[in-house]
Amino acid sequence: MQGMSARWAHRWAHRWAHRWACRGIVVLAGLVTASAAPAVQPRGATQRIPQFENDEVRVWKSIVQPNAPLAPHRHDHPRVIVALVGGTMKIVPEGAPAESHDWQTGRAYWLPANPPNQLHSDVNTGDRPIEVMVVELKRAQ
């Protein structure tokens, strides 16, 4: 795709993703081309950017700044994490020991659903932002 304009590449990726998504195949076009954020976020803010959702999956991109944890939350379903920009993420469950995950750029990782009623925070313990694409499987337990 080298040499094509960003606008043309975005249109091509959007059409391709739509064609396959309509056939029930999950497409993560955001991994191939840059996608526009739905809202302007302050530069350097930890954020969660929705990408795609249907009856089977929910997909979002998270950008976690160093020492700027995500608000406490939980995941009722298991998920796949694809590290776009890797780093070390500490998952801090309320009332349980923290887990440290070393996510390498370009690798995928499995995280199970959270235990009932347990919230956690995600903390980037490095000195650069971590960017991940999260694919949550809605029908899996």
Secondary structure, 3 states (H helix, E strand, C coil): CCCCCHHHHHHHHHHHHHHHHCCCCCCCHHHCCCCCCCCCCCCCCCEEEEEEECCCEEEEEEEECECCCCCCECCCCCEEEEEEECEEEEEEECCCCCEEEEECCCCEEEECCCCCCCCEEEEECCCCCEEEEEEEECCCC
